Amino acid sequence: EVQLLESGGGLVQPGGSLRLSCAASGFTFSSYAMNWVRQAPGKGLEWVSTIGGLGGSIYYADSVKGRFTISRDNPKNTLYLQMNSLRAEDTAVYYCAKLGGDLLTLADYWGQGTPVTVSS
Amino acid sequence: EIVLTQSPDFQSVTPKEKVTITCRASQSIGSSLHWYQQKPDQSPKLLIKYASQSFSGVPSRFSGSGSGTDFTLTINSLEAEDAATYYCHQSSSLPQTFGQGTKVEIK
């Protein structure tokens, strides 16, 4: 059974940093690309970043480029999102999602999400 | 950026009714269109992949169709447990984008 468990969210001041983690199990982690997707309160889904299975291919939404860094530790089956220079508009629930294969495809399993609140 | 526009934004439906949600892409995306269901306080769940392929374990009352720019999610014989927000998602090109969502309420 595929399981994705995010952690690391919380309350942070504008300009601050957070590191999100996503622990994966139930599949061969290194064989699949992974997404971070966020959802602001009461809003829809927004793609944030994608990383390939071996970590060599990485993509970001323009809204986070230069501030967020996606990475993965395949031996630890863990996905990360380092978030720097946080803004109020980054407030959202952050989901990690397993992709169905390549970098540009469907997300077949999602974690339960971790909330991030950027506020002074 | 490919914009996905869903209609309607909201639908109130009686159980056993048929529900149709459309998703229109701002440019052709072939069949790289997927549908998700998100119930309140839950994470999204994949329903339909590549426009018309049902994901494993999804009830047969959910179906998808379309290609190019126009896509449809159909829920035949709506059940109370189908109350949720439904999103389309394109994986044809970066940035990946989602529709704004369609909230389905049970009357």
HADDOCK unambig.tbl for C-alpha pairs under 7 A between the chains (distance, minus, plus):
assign (segid A and resid 44 and name CA) (segid B and resid 100 and name CA) 5.62 0.50 0.50
assign (segid A and resid 44 and name CA) (segid B and resid 101 and name CA) 6.40 0.50 0.50
assign (segid A and resid 45 and name CA) (segid B and resid 98 and name CA) 6.30 0.50 0.50
assign (segid A and resid 46 and name CA) (segid B and resid 97 and name CA) 6.91 0.50 0.50
assign (segid A and resid 46 and name CA) (segid B and resid 98 and name CA) 6.80 0.50 0.50
assign (segid A and resid 47 and name CA) (segid B and resid 96 and name CA) 6.20 0.50 0.50
assign (segid A and resid 47 and name CA) (segid B and resid 97 and name CA) 6.54 0.50 0.50
assign (segid A and resid 61 and name CA) (segid B and resid 95 and name CA) 6.33 0.50 0.50
assign (segid A and resid 104 and name CA) (segid B and resid 91 and name CA) 5.18 0.50 0.50
assign (segid A and resid 104 and name CA) (segid B and resid 92 and name CA) 6.76 0.50 0.50
assign (segid A and resid 105 and name CA) (segid B and resid 91 and name CA) 5.08 0.50 0.50
assign (segid A and resid 106 and name CA) (segid B and resid 34 and name CA) 6.51 0.50 0.50
assign (segid A and resid 106 and name CA) (segid B and resid 49 and name CA) 6.74 0.50 0.50
assign (segid A and resid 106 and name CA) (segid B and resid 91 and name CA) 6.60 0.50 0.50
assign (segid A and resid 108 and name CA) (segid B and resid 46 and name CA) 5.66 0.50 0.50
assign (segid A and resid 109 and name CA) (segid B and resid 45 and name CA) 6.88 0.50 0.50
assign (segid A and resid 110 and name CA) (segid B and resid 43 and name CA) 6.47 0.50 0.50
assign (segid A and resid 110 and name CA) (segid B and resid 44 and name CA) 6.65 0.50 0.50
assign (segid A and resid 111 and name CA) (segid B and resid 43 and name CA) 6.72 0.50 0.50
assign (segid A and resid 112 and name CA) (segid B and resid 42 and name CA) 6.69 0.50 0.50
assign (segid A and resid 112 and name CA) (segid B and resid 43 and name CA) 5.39 0.50 0.50
assign (segid A and resid 113 and name CA) (segid B and resid 43 and name CA) 6.90 0.50 0.50
